Each structure stands twice: as C-alpha cells, then as structure tokens.
Amino acid sequence: MTLGWSAPSDDGGSAITEYKIYRGTSSGGESYLTSVSVPTTYYKDTAVTNGQTYYYQVSAVNSVGEGEKSNEKSAAPASKQIPTPTPTPSPGPETEPTATPTPTPTPHATATPTPTPSVTPILSFQEVIEEELEKLSSGRILFNPPEEMKVGIEERVVVRLTKDITENLTEGLEGPGTPQIEPIEVGTFMMVTLTGGDSFDINALSSEQQVVKPVGFTEWSWDVTPLTSGRQELHLTVTVRILIPGQDEQKIDWLVMDKQISVEVNPPYTFKRFIECYWQWIVATIISAIAVIPIILKLGGRTRKK
C-alpha cells in the first residue's frame, strides 16, 4: 500500500530535511513507523495485512524540530498490491484499491527558539553627562554672605545643601549675613568653593567636596577676612561632581551656581594696614627728617650772620 503527501507550503524559515510517518490500526492510535528524506513525498508500506484498516499521519522535520502531524488518513489493502509505487498513484481495479492520503504537515517553527542578544548602545561623552544630570535631585541651598564687610574684620560665611525641601536650614546658623535660600539641583557628590583672589584671606573650615546626606543638610563654612579696601567680590561656586560610568574615579565638575559678594571700604583698617606694612619706611623717614633738622637750623644761622 502506497502513502503519498504534499510538501507543506510554509517551512517555518528552515528547509525541511525529512518526513516522519506514523501508523496505527485504530483511529488516533498511530505510532512512529519510519522516516523518508527530502525530496521524497511518498512511502510504500509492505508490512500490511489484507483487509486490515490502517491509519496514517505524516510530520515534517527541519533544523528547528518536528512539526505538527497531518490530518489522519485510513485505507485497507486488498489481496494484490500495485507493483510500481508512484508519488500520486491512481487506484487500480476495484478489487485492488490503493489508499493515497495527502496530509500536509506543518513544521514546528517555534521549537527550541534561539534567544536574541541585547545590544547596549555606546553613548557619547555629552550623552553620558546629560544622562547623569537627569539623575540629580531637586533640593535647596542656603548661603549667608554679609551684605557689607569691612577690611580686616573676620566674618563667617556658611553654605548648606539639602535634598529635603522641608528641612530647617537656618537652625544654629552662624554668621551675620542674612540667610538666602534658593532651589538647586543636588547630586550625591557636591563641591562648594569660596574665592576672592588676593583681596581676601579665606580660611576653609570644611572639605570642599562632600557627600550630600540623604536626610538633613550638608554644611560648608569659611572664615573670611577682607584685605583690600574698595569694592571687592567674593565668588561662591557650587558644582556637582559626576562619576563617568566605566571610568576609574574620573569625575567632572558641573557648575550649578556662582554668586558675587561686595565688600565696602574700612578707612581705619586701611590706615592700620598701611602702618603695619610700611612702618619701617615711616620710621626711617622720620629719623631722616630728625637728622636733617639740625643741619637746616645750622645753615639758617649762618645765613643770618652774613
């Protein structure tokens, strides 16, 4: 008895390599019988008994796996078989029927799926910075620069940073300046510097770079003494330090605030500083003047005698 079938219209993206044939003597009771290689699409079953009804199914196999089985077909061989098998045989005489089921197996395209690897894009330096800046938290900054300073008079300047918008930043605050509180973007690592060139003596009382506490506030403070009279400026600079991913402790500073503080003249201190700096010259001048006075007086006396 010859069984024939057609190749499936969809191979699931992988070429079919063989067909598996299943046979049973009851409907739904098929078990594996044999396999044939592509491109063969028929099988001659000679191990049959005349008058016995047989049930067949066929499945296609590719590199992915075995597809679903075809619809079930059945036939019963007569006493004589057709001697020459063909892919699509025609029935013989009525006394010799030949069953030709034509199942259309569907390959199992989803068997053993191959995972798709994920690809991490390479970001430019600017994109890395922008990505890190997006992680900054909204916070507040307090600073209390004096509205007026006098040369030679030391004043305390304080900066406080917090991520907690409800935190009381003025509690226990030192320094005569009126506290100013503004919103600011806060990162994990912040650096605060106070500079004024040669016009100020600035003594830092805390580390410039600190980790901002998740609760409470982080404080920077300086003792500042103006050294030069006139309109001078202090610069308060607040930067966030960004760690570049994949780099060993490589950080960049990103300016988030820069403030200027004016300083007034203090004439008494200016005079005092002049004396301190030039006292030797002043003393030498006075001594020289005193030494010259007798000479001048003597010369004046000679002039009168003439």
Secondary structure in CASP SS format (residue, H / E / C, confidence):
PFRMAT SS
TARGET T0000
AUTHOR 0000-0000-0000
METHOD secondary structure of the structure
MODEL  1
M C 1.00
T E 1.00
L E 1.00
G E 1.00
W C 1.00
S C 1.00
A C 1.00
P C 1.00
S C 1.00
D C 1.00
D C 1.00
G C 1.00
G C 1.00
S C 1.00
A C 1.00
I E 1.00
T E 1.00
E E 1.00
Y E 1.00
K E 1.00
I E 1.00
Y E 1.00
R E 1.00
G E 1.00
T C 1.00
S C 1.00
S C 1.00
G C 1.00
G C 1.00
E C 1.00
S E 1.00
Y E 1.00
L E 1.00
T E 1.00
S E 1.00
V E 1.00
S E 1.00
V C 1.00
P C 1.00
T C 1.00
T C 1.00
Y E 1.00
Y E 1.00
K E 1.00
D C 1.00
T C 1.00
A C 1.00
V C 1.00
T C 1.00
N C 1.00
G C 1.00
Q C 1.00
T C 1.00
Y E 1.00
Y E 1.00
Y E 1.00
Q E 1.00
V E 1.00
S E 1.00
A E 1.00
V E 1.00
N E 1.00
S C 1.00
V C 1.00
G C 1.00
E E 1.00
G C 1.00
E E 1.00
K C 1.00
S C 1.00
N C 1.00
E C 1.00
K E 1.00
S E 1.00
A E 1.00
A C 1.00
P C 1.00
A C 1.00
S C 1.00
K C 1.00
Q C 1.00
I C 1.00
P C 1.00
T C 1.00
P C 1.00
T C 1.00
P C 1.00
T C 1.00
P C 1.00
S C 1.00
P C 1.00
G C 1.00
P C 1.00
E C 1.00
T C 1.00
E C 1.00
P C 1.00
T C 1.00
A C 1.00
T C 1.00
P C 1.00
T C 1.00
P C 1.00
T C 1.00
P C 1.00
T E 1.00
P C 1.00
H C 1.00
A C 1.00
T C 1.00
A C 1.00
T C 1.00
P C 1.00
T C 1.00
P C 1.00
T C 1.00
P C 1.00
S C 1.00
V C 1.00
T C 1.00
P C 1.00
I C 1.00
L C 1.00
S C 1.00
F H 1.00
Q H 1.00
E H 1.00
V H 1.00
I H 1.00
E H 1.00
E H 1.00
E H 1.00
L H 1.00
E C 1.00
K C 1.00
L C 1.00
S E 1.00
S E 1.00
G E 1.00
R E 1.00
I E 1.00
L E 1.00
F E 1.00
N C 1.00
P C 1.00
P C 1.00
E C 1.00
E C 1.00
M C 1.00
K C 1.00
V C 1.00
G C 1.00
I C 1.00
E C 1.00
E E 1.00
R E 1.00
V E 1.00
V E 1.00
V E 1.00
R E 1.00
L E 1.00
T E 1.00
K C 1.00
D C 1.00
I C 1.00
T C 1.00
E C 1.00
N C 1.00
L C 1.00
T C 1.00
E C 1.00
G C 1.00
L C 1.00
E C 1.00
G C 1.00
P C 1.00
G C 1.00
T C 1.00
P C 1.00
Q E 1.00
I E 1.00
E E 1.00
P E 1.00
I E 1.00
E E 1.00
V E 1.00
G C 1.00
T C 1.00
F E 1.00
M E 1.00
M E 1.00
V E 1.00
T E 1.00
L E 1.00
T E 1.00
G C 1.00
G H 1.00
D H 1.00
S H 1.00
F E 1.00
D E 1.00
I E 1.00
N E 1.00
A E 1.00
L C 1.00
S C 1.00
S C 1.00
E C 1.00
Q E 1.00
Q E 1.00
V E 1.00
V C 1.00
K C 1.00
P C 1.00
V C 1.00
G C 1.00
F E 1.00
T E 1.00
E E 1.00
W E 1.00
S E 1.00
W E 1.00
D E 1.00
V E 1.00
T E 1.00
P E 1.00
L C 1.00
T C 1.00
S C 1.00
G C 1.00
R C 1.00
Q E 1.00
E E 1.00
L E 1.00
H E 1.00
L E 1.00
T E 1.00
V E 1.00
T E 1.00
V E 1.00
R E 1.00
I E 1.00
L E 1.00
I C 1.00
P C 1.00
G C 1.00
Q C 1.00
D C 1.00
E C 1.00
Q C 1.00
K E 1.00
I E 1.00
D E 1.00
W E 1.00
L E 1.00
V E 1.00
M E 1.00
D E 1.00
K E 1.00
Q E 1.00
I E 1.00
S E 1.00
V E 1.00
E C 1.00
V C 1.00
N C 1.00
P H 1.00
P H 1.00
Y H 1.00
T H 1.00
F H 1.00
K H 1.00
R H 1.00
F H 1.00
I H 1.00
E H 1.00
C H 1.00
Y H 1.00
W H 1.00
Q H 1.00
W H 1.00
I H 1.00
V H 1.00
A H 1.00
T H 1.00
I H 1.00
I H 1.00
S H 1.00
A H 1.00
I H 1.00
A H 1.00
V H 1.00
I H 1.00
P H 1.00
I H 1.00
I H 1.00
L H 1.00
K H 1.00
L H 1.00
G H 1.00
G H 1.00
R H 1.00
T H 1.00
R H 1.00
K H 1.00
K C 1.00
END
